[in-house]
Amino acid sequence: PRSLSSFQIMKGLRVQTPSNLQVIADLYKSFLTLDPEAALAAFNDDSIWVEPGDNTRAGVYRGVVEIAQHADHCRHLCDGNWGTDVVEMLAGDRFVVVVERALALRNGTSLNMIVNTVYEMTDGVIDKLQVLPYDCEAWNTFWS
């Protein structure tokens, strides 16, 4: 029988990176534990977070520092009374789409809305996160 050289064996191995689905699942778990380091682990200085609309959350946030500041700002807008209920996650080689229920309480008004969050990924890192609320008008009103 013919034996394989070490080079041939190594050539067939792939470096395993966490699946995109696992990276995003871990991100959502970090929201529950309020662990900012774990929450930011999937981002890098080239990552972008896009918030739609004309409201206090709207904008494009670039890099780990701006993304962390934006997340903290969102939390403060509703005195920490915010969360998400993941309905479904769909993952492919490049994208993860999370259908979630955005929950918040702000100025005596509650938000309970289905939102799609689209994550564009490369090698287990979030390149771009885009929030897509089902009702943009209600989203703008709540966050204005």
N, C-alpha and C positions, 0 to 999 in steps of 0.2 A: 504494500500500500504506500501511496505517496503522502508525505507529510507536508504540512503548510509551514512556510517560514514565518517568523515573527512579523515580518513586514506585511505578508499577505493577511495575517490575522488582524493586525491593527488597521489595515486598509479597509476592512469590512466593518469596523466598529464606527459608530457615530457618537459624538459627544452628546450626551443627553441633557437637554435643557427642559425646564418645566413646561408643560403644555400651556398654551395660551389660556385655555379654560381654567387650569389650576391657578395660574397667576392671578386671574381676575377673581376667582373664588376666594383666594387668600386675601385679596384686596378688600372684598366685602366682609370677610371675617374680621379684618382689622378694624372696620368701623364699629363692630360690636364690642371689641376690647378697648377701643379708644387709644390704640397704639399708633402714634404718628409715624414712628420709624417703619413699622410694618406697612402702614398705608402708603408711604412714599417709596417703598422698596421697588415697585414696578415702574417708577418714573426715572428719567435721567434729565440732564440739562438740555436735551433736544426735544423733550416731550412737550406737547401742547394740549391744553384743556380749553375747549370752546363752549361758551355759554351763549345761547341765542337770546334775542329780544332786546327790549329797551327797558331795563330794570336795574336794580342795584347789584345783581349777580352777573349781568351780561358782560361779555368781553372775551378776549383771547389771552390766556395765561401761559407763559413760556418758562420751562425749566422748573426744577424741583422747588426752588425758593418761591417763585410766584405761585405755583400750584399749591404749596403749603399755606401761603398767605391767603389765597382765595378760599381754600377749604375752611380755614379758621374764620375768615370773614363771614362765610355762609352760616357757620355754626353760631356766630355772635348775632347775626341778623335775627335769629329766632331764639336767642338765649339758650342755645343748646337743645331746644325742643325740635329736633329733626331726626329723620331716619329714613330707612328704605326697607321695603319688603320685596325681595327678589321673587319674581313670578317664574321667570324662565331665563336660561342662558343658552345661547346658540353659538357654537365656536367652529371656526375653520382654520385654515393655515395662516390667514392674515388678519381676520376680523373676529371679534367676540361682540355679540349683541346681547345686552342684558335688558330684558323687559322687567321693569320694576315699578313698584308703587312708591312714589315720593311722598313722604309724610313730614309735615311740619306744622308748628303753631307759631303765629306771629301777629302781634298787635290784636289779639283776640280772635283772629281768623285762622281757620285750619286749612291745610292743603292735604289732599288725598287724591293723587293723580297718577295715572299710568304715564310712564316716561320710558323711552328707549334710550339707552346709553350705548353708543357705538365706540368700541375700542379698536383702533388700528394698531397692530402689533408687529414687532420684529424681534425674533430670538428671545421671547419672553419679556420684552420691554414695551411699555406703552409709548407709541409714537404720537398718537392723537386720541383724545377722548372728546366725544361730541355728545352733548345732551340734547335730546329731541323730545320735548313734551308733546303729549297728544293735543292739548288745548293751549296754544301759545298765548292767546288773549288772557286766559285765566292765570297762566304762569306769570305773565307780565304784571297783572294786577296784584297778585299775591306778593311778588318780590319787589314791587315799586314802593 
